Amino acid sequence: MQNVLASAQVQGKLKKQANPTELANYLFLCYSGLQVVVQTNIDQQKLVKTVRQSVEALPWV
């Protein structure tokens, strides 16, 4: 994941000041949390909104 984010940064898709290692850790934590939450009866629309918000939190250019 870190390599993918670093590549996106080189391609100008992520801000230069972004830290690919920290972003990879953030995404791993989001994914791990989702694995737990999906096992509950969470409303699918709420789940989709949360995933979108997590992706939008990335420092895109």
C-alpha positions in Angstrom: 0.0 0.0 0.0 2.8 2.4 0.9 4.4 1.8 -2.6 1.1 2.5 -4.3 0.7 5.8 -2.4 4.3 6.8 -3.1 3.7 6.1 -6.8 0.5 8.2 -6.8 2.5 11.0 -5.1 5.2 10.8 -7.8 2.4 10.9 -10.5 1.1 14.1 -8.8 -2.1 12.5 -7.5 -1.2 13.1 -3.9 0.1 16.3 -2.4 3.9 16.5 -2.1 3.8 16.9 1.6 1.8 13.7 2.1 3.6 10.9 3.9 2.9 7.6 2.1 3.8 5.5 5.2 1.4 7.4 7.4 -1.3 7.2 4.8 -0.8 3.5 4.4 -1.2 3.1 8.2 -4.3 5.2 8.2 -5.9 3.1 5.4 -4.9 -0.1 7.2 -6.6 1.1 10.3 -9.7 2.1 8.4 -9.8 -1.3 6.7 -9.4 -3.2 10.0 -12.1 -1.2 11.6 -14.4 -1.8 8.6 -13.8 -5.6 9.0 -15.2 -5.3 12.5 -18.1 -3.0 11.7 -19.3 -5.0 8.7 -20.0 -7.9 11.1 -22.6 -5.7 12.9 -26.0 -4.7 11.6 -24.8 -1.3 10.4 -26.9 0.5 7.8 -25.3 0.0 4.4 -25.8 3.7 3.5 -24.0 4.8 6.7 -21.1 2.4 5.9 -20.8 3.7 2.3 -20.7 7.3 3.6 -18.0 6.5 6.1 -15.9 4.7 3.5 -16.2 7.7 1.2 -15.3 10.1 4.0 -12.2 8.1 4.7 -11.1 8.2 1.1 -11.9 11.9 0.8 -9.7 12.5 3.8 -6.6 11.6 1.8 -4.5 14.5 0.6 -5.5 14.4 -3.0 -4.2 17.1 -5.4 
